[in-house]
Amino acid sequence: METKKYSSYAEIERDLEILNLEKELYYQKMKLSFDKTKESLVPSKSVSFVGDLYQKVFSGTYGTIFKMLIPYVINWLINRKRGN
């Protein structure tokens, strides 16, 4: 890289301002990238909705019945005879 020669302080100040703006731009890009990565790792609202739905379905009387039937259904699916 070649050394730049300045003829006034105004040129130096202008280049420093450009460098500071570039630095801020790169910082904001990095921050945005970090936020997008964080959002992709955090469970979305749909996952929490499924969890809430699961909790509502499996609570109370119906939930008790479902919890009792699930092992029988799984056992039936495993042991059923396969058709031709």
Order of alpha helices (4+ residues) and beta strands (2+ residues): alpha-alpha-alpha
